[in-house]
Amino acid sequence: MNITVYLGANDGKEPNLAQEARKLGSWIGSCGHTLIYGGSKCGLMGVLAESVLKAGGRVIGVEPEFFVSAGLIYDDITQLIVTPGMTERKAKMIELGDAFIAFPGGTGTLEEIAEIMSKVYLGHLEAPCILYDLNGYYSGLKTQLARMAEAGLSTAEGQRKISFAETLEDIKSLLKQ
């Protein structure tokens, strides 16, 4: 399975983020899955990719040309796909993915998973969409989605394939369904 993971190129301030990224990557790699991610060696992105590789897995990075020019690529990954810009990067990551996970990240992560959430909601993408809610990171978004449904601007039925996972075990269960 190709698992697209969206996450930050920063380390973050919470000490367990890198540890949890390593656990996720080790599981992806040891299970024979392929990681699809943004291609960077920086921050949590680098931690995740390195852990997949150390566990014997494949890593495909998708990176826009301007990040490549800035020297942010991870040379040791299995394959690097270079795109002209961010729009093409997002499209390629969606094309390659069989399942989508948002690890805690910044505005880029939020933008990327929001597109997946929309496609899943509209029925344009039949794939698991999982927000990894470590330490309640995505609890505000979960509340907002419920508020959208309460306000009649979205529906609980349409959101049924948008899942929140608090642990790696939750992610494993969701991907088995």
FIVOMAR-499862 format. One line per 2 residues: for each residue z, y, x of C-alpha. Coordinates in steps of 0.05 Angstrom, whole numbers, always signed. Layout:
N
Z Y X | ...;
***
This chain:
177
+0 +0 +0 | -16 +70 +24;
+46 +113 +13 | +35 +188 +16;
+99 +224 +36 | +105 +299 +31;
+160 +330 +74 | +176 +387 +119;
+155 +402 +190 | +226 +430 +200;
+289 +390 +213 | +330 +421 +158;
+405 +435 +162 | +432 +373 +129;
+450 +323 +182 | +429 +261 +144;
+357 +283 +131 | +330 +256 +197;
+370 +191 +187 | +342 +181 +117;
+271 +198 +141 | +279 +144 +194;
+303 +93 +143 | +244 +109 +97;
+195 +104 +155 | +225 +39 +181;
+219 +8 +112 | +146 +32 +104;
+127 +4 +172 | +166 -62 +168;
+136 -78 +99 | +65 -70 +124;
+52 -6 +85 | +12 +52 +113;
+41 +122 +116 | -4 +179 +95;
+27 +246 +115 | +11 +315 +141;
-2 +294 +213 | +49 +337 +249;
+96 +316 +305 | +146 +370 +285;
+211 +364 +246 | +221 +311 +193;
+146 +296 +193 | +150 +273 +265;
+214 +233 +252 | +182 +196 +194;
+117 +181 +230 | +153 +157 +293;
+197 +110 +253 | +137 +79 +217;
+103 +67 +284 | +166 +37 +316;
+170 -11 +257 | +99 -34 +270;
+66 +4 +213 | +3 +46 +209;
+5 +122 +204 | -53 +165 +180;
-44 +239 +188 | -85 +290 +150;
-82 +358 +183 | -121 +422 +173;
-159 +449 +233 | -113 +509 +242;
-53 +463 +254 | -94 +422 +303;
-113 +486 +340 | -39 +504 +343;
-24 +438 +378 | +18 +409 +322;
-14 +340 +320 | +22 +276 +334;
-22 +241 +386 | +9 +172 +377;
-8 +161 +304 | -59 +108 +283;
-110 +156 +255 | -118 +232 +248;
-163 +261 +196 | -178 +335 +207;
-197 +378 +148 | -224 +449 +145;
-164 +475 +106 | -104 +460 +62;
-144 +447 -2 | -184 +392 +31;
-121 +364 +64 | -87 +357 -4;
-148 +325 -35 | -154 +274 +22;
-80 +256 +19 | -87 +243 -56;
-151 +203 -45 | -117 +158 +6;
-51 +149 -31 | -29 +92 -76;
+40 +121 -86 | +69 +190 -74;
+139 +210 -50 | +167 +280 -41;
+222 +277 +12 | +264 +341 +15;
+219 +396 +42 | +198 +468 +34;
+147 +505 -7 | +89 +464 +19;
+123 +400 -2 | +136 +430 -71;
+64 +452 -78 | +37 +383 -59;
+83 +343 -104 | +71 +392 -162;
-3 +375 -159 | +14 +300 -162;
+63 +313 -220 | +9 +350 -258;
-44 +296 -246 | +5 +241 -267;
+26 +280 -328 | -46 +291 -350;
-64 +218 -337 | -114 +236 -282;
-75 +196 -231 | -44 +127 -243;
+5 +123 -186 | +80 +127 -176;
+105 +198 -166 | +175 +198 -136;
+219 +256 -117 | +270 +232 -65;
+331 +268 -92 | +375 +261 -30;
+442 +296 -40 | +416 +325 -106;
+360 +362 -70 | +313 +359 -130;
+365 +363 -185 | +344 +434 -203;
+272 +411 -212 | +295 +353 -254;
+333 +402 -298 | +272 +447 -302;
+227 +390 -325 | +277 +373 -380;
+279 +446 -400 | +203 +447 -404;
+205 +388 -452 | +262 +419 -493;
+221 +483 -500 | +161 +444 -524;
+120 +465 -464 | +117 +395 -436;
+135 +326 -463 | +183 +273 -440;
+127 +222 -452 | +80 +260 -406;
+134 +263 -353 | +149 +188 -356;
+116 +172 -290 | +152 +228 -253;
+213 +192 -223 | +274 +215 -185;
+305 +169 -133 | +373 +181 -101;
+367 +125 -50 | +316 +84 -12;
+335 +25 -56 | +315 +66 -117;
+248 +80 -85 | +237 +6 -70;
+252 -11 -143 | +206 +43 -170;
+148 +19 -126 | +157 -53 -150;
+147 -33 -222;
***
